[in-house]
Amino acid sequence: MTQTPHLFCFGLGYTAMALARALVPQGWRVTGTCRDVAHAEEAKALGLEIVIFDRDHPIAGIEQRLAAATHLLSSVPPDENGDPVLDVHGAAIAKAAARLAWIGYLSTTGVYGDRQGGWVDETSALTPSGERGQRRLDAETAWLALPQPAHLFRLAGIYGPGRSALDTVRSGKARRVVKPGQVFSRIHVEDIAQVLLASIARPNPGAAYNVCDDDAADPAEVIAYACKLLNVAPPPAVPYAEAELSPMARSFYDDNKRVRNDRIKSELGVALKYPDYRAGLGALLSAES
C-alpha cells in the first residue's frame, strides 16, 4: 500500500500556504507550524494540521512527527542567533533526513549580494552584502550539511494576492523612489509553488534554484504600472538620496543585480505563469472582478 505523501512544513506562511493549497487537492497530507493560533485559521480551513513552534517553543514529539512525514520544507528565516529550526530540532531533522523523499529550504537571492546591476546565476559566488544576507548563507550551509542535503530555493521579492504593488497603491503607502540603474527581481507566489512542486517531482538533493521571473525591473516602474492599472495618478518620483526610508527599506537598495532563472526551466521544466510584473499584476486585478 502506497504511503500518502505528507509534507511537514516549518513556517506555514504566505509562500508555504500557496504550496499547501496546491498539494491538498492532490491528496497530500500537510502539517505545518505557526507561531500562534491566530495565524492558523486559513490553514485549519484547508484541513491542515497545525503545530505551534518558535525558538522558545520546541515541538513535543518531533521525532515521531517527522517519522510520519515523507517530505520536509522550511520557510523559517534565520534570526540573530541562527536558524531556529535547525538550532532547536536539527538533531531530529538529521536523523530523519536520509529517509525523506525531499527536503526544501526557502532562502533568498540576497545571498549573492550586490552586483551593481550585473547578472548572477546559481554558480555565482555567494557574497552577501549585509548581515541578513550572511545569516541566509549560514542557514543554507547548515541545510546542505544534512545527511541528505536540502534543495535550496533562492527567492526574489515575493508578491501575489493581497501582497502586491496594487495593494500598496490602494493603501496610500506607495512611493516611487528613484535610484538610477536600480533593479529588483520578483516572483509571483503561485510560480514559487509550481517550482517547489516540480522539484518534489524531480528531486536533486543539494541543488540550488533561483526563483524569479524574467524581468528584473525598477521598483518605481512597477508602482507606476500598478497606478496605471488602477487608473490613479502615480505618486511623485522621489530621488533615493532624498527619500525617507527606514533602515530596513534602505537596505533593500544596497543590492542591485539581475538574477538568471534558467535552471528552473531547463532542469525542472517550469514555464512561469507570470514571467514579468505586468502579467502578474494584470492577472491579480482580473481575478478580483
C-alpha positions in Angstrom: 0.0 0.0 0.0 1.5 3.3 -1.1 2.0 5.8 1.7 0.0 9.0 1.5 2.5 11.8 0.8 2.9 14.0 3.8 4.6 17.4 3.9 5.9 18.7 7.2 6.4 22.4 6.9 8.3 24.6 9.3 6.8 28.0 8.9 3.3 27.9 7.3 3.4 31.4 6.0 2.4 33.1 2.8 4.5 31.1 0.4 4.2 27.7 2.1 0.4 28.1 2.2 0.4 28.6 -1.6 2.2 25.2 -1.8 -0.2 23.6 0.6 -3.2 24.8 -1.4 -1.7 23.1 -4.5 -0.9 19.8 -2.6 -4.1 19.2 -0.7 -6.3 18.7 -3.9 -3.7 16.1 -5.0 -4.4 14.1 -1.9 -1.5 15.2 0.2 -1.5 15.5 4.0 0.2 18.7 5.2 1.3 19.5 8.7 2.7 23.0 9.4 4.0 25.2 12.1 2.7 28.6 13.2 4.0 30.8 15.9 0.5 31.2 17.4 -3.1 30.1 16.8 -4.1 33.5 15.4 -2.2 32.8 12.2 -3.6 29.3 11.7 -7.2 30.0 10.6 -6.8 29.6 6.9 -4.6 26.5 7.4 -7.3 24.9 9.6 -9.9 25.7 7.0 -7.9 23.7 4.4 -7.7 20.8 6.7 -4.1 21.2 7.6 -2.7 20.1 10.9 -1.2 23.0 12.9 1.7 22.8 15.4 2.9 25.7 17.4 6.6 26.4 17.1 9.2 29.0 17.5 12.7 29.2 19.0 11.2 29.3 22.5 8.5 26.6 21.9 10.0 23.3 20.7 7.7 20.7 19.3 6.9 17.9 21.6 7.4 14.5 19.9 9.2 16.0 16.9 10.9 12.7 16.0 7.5 10.9 15.8 6.1 13.7 13.7 9.0 13.7 11.2 8.8 9.9 11.1 5.2 10.3 9.8 6.3 12.8 7.1 7.6 12.0 3.6 8.7 15.5 2.7 10.1 18.4 4.6 10.1 22.2 3.9 11.4 25.1 6.0 10.4 28.6 5.2 11.5 30.0 8.6 14.1 32.8 8.3 17.2 32.9 10.4 17.3 35.3 13.3 20.2 37.0 15.0 21.1 33.7 16.7 21.0 31.5 13.6 18.4 29.2 12.0 15.7 28.5 14.7 14.5 25.2 13.1 18.0 23.6 13.0 19.0 25.1 16.3 16.0 23.6 18.1 15.3 20.5 16.1 18.4 19.9 14.0 19.2 16.5 15.6 15.7 15.1 14.8 15.8 16.5 11.2 19.3 15.0 10.7 18.0 11.6 11.9 15.1 11.8 9.5 16.9 13.3 6.5 18.1 10.2 4.7 14.6 8.7 4.8 12.7 11.7 3.5 11.8 11.8 -0.2 12.6 15.5 -0.4 13.8 18.4 1.7 13.5 22.0 0.8 14.8 25.3 2.3 13.5 28.7 1.2 16.3 31.1 1.0 16.7 34.5 -0.8 18.7 35.9 -3.7 20.3 38.2 -1.1 23.0 35.5 -0.7 24.6 36.9 -3.9 25.0 40.4 -2.6 25.4 43.5 -4.8 26.5 43.1 -8.4 25.9 46.8 -9.5 23.2 45.6 -11.9 25.1 42.7 -13.2 23.8 39.1 -13.7 24.1 36.2 -11.3 23.2 32.5 -11.6 23.3 29.6 -9.2 27.1 29.1 -9.9 27.9 32.7 -8.9 30.0 33.5 -5.8 27.9 33.9 -2.7 29.0 37.3 -1.3 26.1 38.8 0.8 26.4 42.5 1.4 24.7 42.7 4.8 24.0 40.8 8.0 20.7 39.4 6.9 22.2 38.0 3.7 25.0 36.4 5.7 22.5 34.8 8.0 20.8 33.3 5.0 24.1 32.0 3.6 24.9 30.5 7.0 21.5 28.8 7.1 21.9 27.4 3.5 25.3 25.9 4.6 23.6 24.2 7.6 20.8 22.8 5.5 23.3 21.5 2.9 25.2 19.7 5.7 22.3 17.3 6.5 22.8 13.6 5.7 20.6 14.3 2.7 21.2 17.9 1.7 18.3 20.2 1.2 17.2 21.7 -2.1 17.8 25.5 -1.9 15.3 27.9 -3.3 16.7 31.4 -3.6 13.5 33.6 -3.8 13.3 37.0 -5.3 10.8 39.6 -4.0 7.5 37.8 -3.4 4.1 39.1 -4.5 0.7 37.8 -5.0 -2.9 38.1 -3.8 -3.2 40.7 -1.0 0.5 41.4 -1.2 1.4 43.3 -4.4 2.0 46.8 -5.8 -1.7 47.0 -6.3 -2.3 46.7 -2.5 0.5 49.2 -1.8 -1.1 51.8 -4.1 -4.6 51.2 -2.7 -3.3 51.6 0.9 -1.9 55.0 0.0 1.6 53.9 1.0 3.0 53.7 -2.5 6.2 55.6 -3.2 8.2 56.0 -6.3 11.8 56.0 -5.1 14.2 56.6 -8.0 17.7 55.3 -7.9 19.1 55.3 -11.5 20.0 51.8 -12.6 18.4 50.1 -9.6 16.5 46.9 -10.4 14.9 44.2 -8.3 13.8 40.7 -9.3 10.3 39.5 -8.3 8.3 36.3 -8.3 4.6 35.6 -8.1 3.8 33.2 -5.2 2.0 30.8 -7.5 5.1 30.4 -9.5 7.1 29.7 -6.4 4.6 26.9 -5.6 4.9 25.4 -9.1 8.8 25.4 -8.8 8.5 23.6 -5.5 6.1 21.1 -7.0 8.4 20.5 -9.9 11.4 19.9 -7.6 9.4 17.5 -5.5 8.6 15.5 -8.7 12.3 15.6 -9.7 14.5 15.5 -6.5 18.1 16.5 -6.8 19.4 16.9 -3.3 21.7 19.8 -2.7 20.6 21.6 -5.9 20.1 25.4 -5.7 17.5 27.2 -7.8 17.0 30.9 -8.4 13.2 31.5 -8.2 12.4 34.8 -10.0 10.6 36.0 -13.1 12.2 37.0 -16.4 12.2 40.8 -15.8 14.3 42.5 -13.1 12.7 45.9 -13.0 12.9 49.4 -11.5 10.7 49.4 -8.4 9.4 52.9 -9.4 8.3 51.5 -12.7 6.3 48.7 -11.0 4.4 51.3 -8.9 3.7 53.4 -11.9 2.3 50.4 -13.7 0.1 49.4 -10.8 -1.2 53.0 -10.8 -2.0 52.7 -14.5 -3.9 49.5 -14.0 -5.9 51.1 -11.1 -6.4 54.3 -13.1 -5.0 56.6 -10.4 -2.2 59.2 -10.6 1.2 57.8 -9.6 2.9 59.3 -6.5 5.6 61.8 -7.2 9.1 60.5 -8.0 11.5 60.9 -5.1 15.3 60.7 -5.6 16.7 57.9 -3.5 19.1 60.3 -1.7 16.1 62.4 -0.5 13.8 59.5 0.3 12.8 59.0 4.0 13.3 55.2 4.3 13.5 53.0 7.3 16.9 51.2 7.7 15.2 48.0 6.6 13.7 49.6 3.5 17.0 51.3 2.6 18.9 48.0 3.0 17.0 46.6 0.0 18.6 49.2 -2.2 22.1 48.1 -1.2 21.9 45.1 -3.6 21.4 45.7 -7.3 21.5 42.7 -9.5 19.8 40.7 -12.3 19.1 37.1 -11.5 19.0 34.3 -14.1 16.3 31.7 -13.7 17.4 29.3 -16.5 17.8 26.3 -14.1 14.1 26.1 -13.0 13.2 26.0 -16.7 15.9 23.6 -18.0 16.1 21.2 -15.0 12.6 21.4 -13.6 10.6 22.1 -16.8 8.9 25.1 -15.3 7.0 27.5 -17.5 6.3 30.6 -15.5 2.7 31.6 -15.3 3.7 35.2 -14.7 7.0 35.9 -16.5 7.0 39.6 -15.5 5.3 42.0 -13.2 2.9 43.2 -15.9 1.5 39.7 -16.4 1.3 39.2 -12.6 -0.3 42.4 -11.7 -2.7 42.2 -14.6 -3.8 38.7 -13.5 -4.2 39.8 -9.9 -6.5 42.7 -10.9 -8.5 40.5 -13.3 -9.0 37.9 -10.6 -10.8 40.5 -8.4 -13.6 41.1 -11.0 
